């Protein structure tokens, strides 16, 4: 039906035409947003870990134009740079060496959208109980938007693989998942990982839908790039690229196989190479001081990651 030109056509459009679907969709979005905001407000108790605060600090430094630096001077970082001939200067922010950068980049991008005065006001004063810290609620907003985006991608992926009804069911299951909400309100960036993983599998499904023996060079490169962003969000999550490469090798043949593998690898390399080069230049390791986490174990008093960063030593722990 074309655009309604009379009141009667408008009423028909709203009751049984496309307008009814638009109204229903808008109502579902409104109810979902309202309930999500309520749940987030009740369940939110501030950042759940020191690393979240460190990533947020790096994001603020990026938004200020200070690069990938941090105002948190860990003794381990000080010792590491002293060993390389860089004297300690408490007034100079050190490069961030312990975390992958993409969550901080997302925080920085969101902060840059705000006017400078508004951005700085988020960090201007400590909260007066029972009020919370304004910057924490800003991070909650970012994670909530990412969680909604993850729900939308869940719907899109399930609809592509099955049908629209399955898509709605899958999205609803995510929106009422206690575990997903716990990760969202902890502000640790898990919703960002969810978005990237869902995007990777949606692209993979899109490639498979191209047809047997046909190439999808753009989508293959995009898939590699998304895997690269996963690596830059959480280094261990970058292992998904190995799964993707194995899938491409198994389901492709001949020239198409090698082209797909090359494009995925190229997409991954383009996204990750600048950060890896930066880490190697600063520390000699592709993931900087995050490499020591292989030898550390959360909750173990002899190998606690938070404790290792407080030691004034440049010697990394050994894998036991």
Buried (B, 14 or more C-beta within 10 A) or exposed (E): EEEBEEEEBBEBBBEEBEBEEEEEEEEEEEEBEEEBEEBBEEBBEBBBEEBBBBBBBBBBBBBBEEEBBBEBBBBBBBBBBEEEEEEEEEEEBBBBBBBBBBBBBBBBEBBBEBEEEEBBEBBEEEEEEEEBBBBBBBBBEBBBBBBBBBBBBBBBBBBBBEEEEBBBBBBBEBBEEEEBBEBBBBBBBBBBBBBBBBBBBBBBEBBBEEEEEEBBEEBBBBBBBBBBBBBBBBBEBBEBBEEBBEBBEEBBEEEBBEBBBBBBBBBBBEBBEEBBEBBEEBBEBBBBBBBBBEBBEEEEEEBBBEEBBEEEEBEBBEEE
